[in-house]
Amino acid sequence: MGIIDINCYREGYDNGLNDAMKGKSKSYTGFPKGKAALSSHCYDTYVEGYNEGYKDGLAKRNQIYK
């Protein structure tokens, strides 16, 4: 368990959105590992944000190419 509570949702969302818009497959490799050492909550919020951003990015990408 980490020492402090860090929310990484926004970073995850932005990375997921960008990956989907670029046609990349899902990957959590952009996860801020340094922050994870301080907060276990960071990974959970990053993944949640990434998945939401990826979903939104796919929707936007599909609208562009219709």
C-alpha positions in Angstrom: 0.0 0.0 0.0 1.3 3.4 -0.9 2.1 6.2 1.5 -0.2 8.9 -0.1 -3.3 8.9 -2.2 -2.6 10.0 -5.8 -5.3 10.2 -8.5 -3.9 9.4 -12.0 -7.3 9.4 -13.8 -6.5 12.4 -16.0 -3.1 11.0 -17.2 -4.8 7.7 -18.0 -7.7 9.4 -19.8 -5.3 11.5 -22.0 -3.1 8.5 -22.8 -6.1 6.3 -23.7 -7.7 9.0 -25.8 -4.5 9.6 -27.7 -3.8 5.8 -28.2 -7.3 5.2 -29.6 -7.2 8.3 -31.9 -3.8 7.1 -33.3 -5.2 3.6 -33.9 -3.0 1.9 -31.3 -4.1 -1.1 -29.3 -4.7 -0.8 -25.6 -1.6 -0.5 -23.6 -1.1 0.6 -20.0 2.7 1.2 -20.5 2.3 4.9 -20.1 1.4 4.4 -16.5 3.4 6.7 -14.1 5.4 4.0 -12.3 7.1 6.6 -10.0 3.7 7.7 -8.6 2.7 4.1 -8.1 5.5 3.7 -5.6 3.8 6.3 -3.5 0.2 5.4 -4.1 -1.6 2.1 -4.9 -4.7 4.2 -5.8 -2.8 5.7 -8.7 -2.8 2.6 -10.8 -6.5 1.9 -10.3 -7.4 5.5 -11.3 -5.0 5.4 -14.2 -6.6 2.3 -15.6 -10.1 3.6 -15.1 -9.2 6.8 -16.9 -7.3 5.0 -19.7 -10.3 2.8 -20.4 -12.7 5.8 -20.5 -10.3 7.8 -22.7 -9.8 4.9 -25.0 -13.5 4.4 -25.4 -14.1 8.1 -26.1 -11.1 8.1 -28.6 -12.6 5.2 -30.5 -15.9 7.0 -30.7 -14.2 10.1 -32.0 -12.1 8.2 -34.4 -15.1 6.4 -35.9 -16.9 9.7 -36.3 -14.0 11.2 -38.2 -13.8 8.3 -40.7 -17.5 7.9 -41.4 
